[in-house]
Amino acid sequence: MPKISDAKVAILATDGFEKSELFEPRRQLAEQGAEVVIVSLEAGEIRSWDKSDWGEAVAVDRTVGEVSVSDFDALVLPGGQINPDILRADGTAVSFVRSFFDSGKTLAAICHAPWLLVEADVLRGRDLTSYKSIRTDVVNAGGNWMDEPVVCDRALVTSRNPGDLDAFCAKIVEEIEEGRHRRKAA
């Protein structure tokens, strides 16, 4: 069971991520001592989508093709509409998410990011939440959708929107420190 101060956390995102859903978990986890690594489809920078235009950018530390589940203690998936839609169309990203789920390590998704969990086919029989507009997608994928600020099912941590970020980040820390959970895709 790693302490958060010894943990290494990947945040998988691409252009169009919801700014607060990447920057706030990165800040909160780093403040507690975790090493946070930004992973994306390509090297360089990725830009947030901020209401109606491109927002702040962040440097990519590693590409998804360069990393392995064994490199990290947790994986965080920020939302926004554009970011998870692009990622769920990329086989390497989906495979990484599925492998992370199968590992039993902490996997956290907020807002529209559960679209990646739908694509990875890991939701059957799992309790989770998401942004309300993708509820039907989650239910059709076999998930038990709940309207709660944070829902955790064996280290699968989900939240609805930026208003839930404090609860989301706190639960990520708690789950990392609990260690691996036994779970496989249903």
Secondary structure as GFF3:
##gff-version 3
##sequence-region A 1 186
A	DSSP	three_ten_helix	4	6	.	.	.	ID=ss1
A	DSSP	beta_strand	8	12	.	.	.	ID=ss2
A	DSSP	beta_strand	17	18	.	.	.	ID=ss3
A	DSSP	alpha_helix	19	31	.	.	.	ID=ss4
A	DSSP	beta_strand	35	40	.	.	.	ID=ss5
A	DSSP	beta_strand	45	50	.	.	.	ID=ss6
A	DSSP	beta_strand	53	59	.	.	.	ID=ss7
A	DSSP	beta_strand	62	63	.	.	.	ID=ss8
A	DSSP	three_ten_helix	64	66	.	.	.	ID=ss9
A	DSSP	three_ten_helix	69	71	.	.	.	ID=ss10
A	DSSP	beta_strand	74	77	.	.	.	ID=ss11
A	DSSP	alpha_helix	82	87	.	.	.	ID=ss12
A	DSSP	alpha_helix	91	103	.	.	.	ID=ss13
A	DSSP	beta_strand	106	110	.	.	.	ID=ss14
A	DSSP	alpha_helix	114	119	.	.	.	ID=ss15
A	DSSP	beta_strand	127	128	.	.	.	ID=ss16
A	DSSP	three_ten_helix	132	134	.	.	.	ID=ss17
A	DSSP	alpha_helix	135	140	.	.	.	ID=ss18
A	DSSP	beta_strand	144	145	.	.	.	ID=ss19
A	DSSP	beta_strand	150	153	.	.	.	ID=ss20
A	DSSP	beta_strand	156	159	.	.	.	ID=ss21
A	DSSP	three_ten_helix	162	164	.	.	.	ID=ss22
A	DSSP	alpha_helix	165	178	.	.	.	ID=ss23
###
